[in-house]
Amino acid sequence: MKKKILVVDDNVYIRNAVITALKAEGYFVMGAQNGNTAASIFNKFDFDMVITDYEMEEVGGLNLLKRIKRIKPDIDVIMMTAFPTKELRSRVLSYQNTHFLCKPLDIEKLRNIVYMHFQRKDKMDAAETMMQKHEAEKAPEAEEKDSEPDGKESS
């Protein structure tokens, strides 16, 4: 199944460049020009990642990040900004599964970050599935040990 990414930037050229580059990698990508539109779109689709600009009118990237994380805490979010500060970086990275990217945007670096995020997520999902399978296999063994053969209960 294709990974779904929402790209949010009020600069149409940057938004379209990111969308085009990620679609070329085989991802399902949608775009939004501001945080309000992004929040509305986010509620309608099950996105795997959001890439958002920090500085936008109406709802900025940090407020969008907070909204998105309340709905889906484990979603991957990449915050882009042309105005990086240590404080902003630490605020963004304080959320689980986030990355901070400075503009001017390096499309190749963005592609690699997206790829690495999904690789990490896929490995974590596979490990969780294996653990669940292992636990399910152990459960019947434990039940068998609790009862005596021939249906007799222990006294």
N, C-alpha and C positions, 0 to 999 in steps of 0.2 A: 504494500500500500504506500502511496506517495505521502511524504511528509508535507504538512501544511504550514505555511509561513505567512504571517501578516507583517507587511512593511508599512511603517508609519513615518512620513516626513512631509513637512509643508513645502519643501522644495521639490517641485515636480520632476526636475531633471535627475536629482539624486534618487528619488523614489523610483522612477522608471528605470534608471540604470541598475539599481539593486534588484528590482523585479525581473528585468531581462536576464541578468546574470544568473539568478537563482533558478529561473525557469529553464535556462539552458542546461542546468545541472540535473533537471528532472523533478524539481520540487513543484508542488501546487502552491502558487503565490498570489496573494491578493494585496491591494494597496489601499491606504487611507491617507487623507491629507491633514488630518488633525486627530487629537486624542478622543474627542467626542464621537467622531465617525468610527474610529478604531474600536472604541468600547462597544458600539452598536454592532459592528461586524463581528467582533470577538464573541459576543453572546450568541451568534447564530451558527458559528462553525466551531469545530473542535480543533483548534490550531495546536501545533506542536511547538511553535516558536513564534516570538514577536521580535521584530527588529524595529526600534523606534529612535527617532531623534529626541534629544533632550529639550531643545529650545523650540517651542511651537506656541502659537496663539491658542486661546481658549483653554484647553487642557494640555499641559506640558507632558513631557516624557516621564518625569518622576511620578507625577500623579497618575498617569496611565499605568506605570509599573505597579504602583500600589493597588489600583483597581483590579488589574489582571491577576496579581498574586493572591488577592482575597478570593477570587473565583477559582483559580487553578494554581495552587502554590508551587507545584513542581514544574511548571512550564519554563522553558528556556527563554530568556530575554537578553537581547543585545541592545545596549544603550549607546547611541552615537552622539557625539557632540563636537562642535568646533571650538568650544570654550571649556576645556578640561581644567578641573581643579582637583586637588587632593581630597577636599571635602566631598565634592560630588562623586568622585570615584569611590570613596569609602562608603558613601550612602548607597550607591547603586550595588556595589559588591556585597553589601550586608544582606542582600536578599539571596536566597538559594537559587542556583542555576542561572546566574547572570554573568554577563561579560560587558566590558567597557571598551569602546572603540572610538578613537579620535579621528576627526575629519582634518584635512581632506581625506576622503574615503579611498582606501586601497581595496579595490574589488577582489583581488586575488586573496588578500588577507581575510576579508570577510567570508569568501567561499570556504577557506580553510577552517575558520572558526566555526562556521555552520556545520561543516562536515564533522569536525571533531566533537562538537556538542552532540550530534546525533549518534556518532559512534559510541560515545560514552553512555548515552541514554540507552541505546540498544543493548550494550553489554550489561548494564544494570538490570534492564528488563529481563534479559535471558537468565541472569543469575537468580533473580527473584522467582521466575517461572520454575527453574530447577529446584529451588528450595521448597516451593509449594508442592511440587511433584514428589519430592523426597518425603516431606511431612505427610502427604496423603498416603504414600506407600507404607509408612511406619505406623499409621493409625490402626489398620486392621491387625497388624502383628501384636500390638498392645492389647487389643480386645481379646485375641485368642489366648493370650497368657493369663487373662483374668478369669477364664472359665475352665472347668475341668473337662476332660474328654467324656463322651457319651451323654453330654448335657447335664451331668451331675454338678451341683453347686458345691463349692467348698464350704466346710463348716468350721 
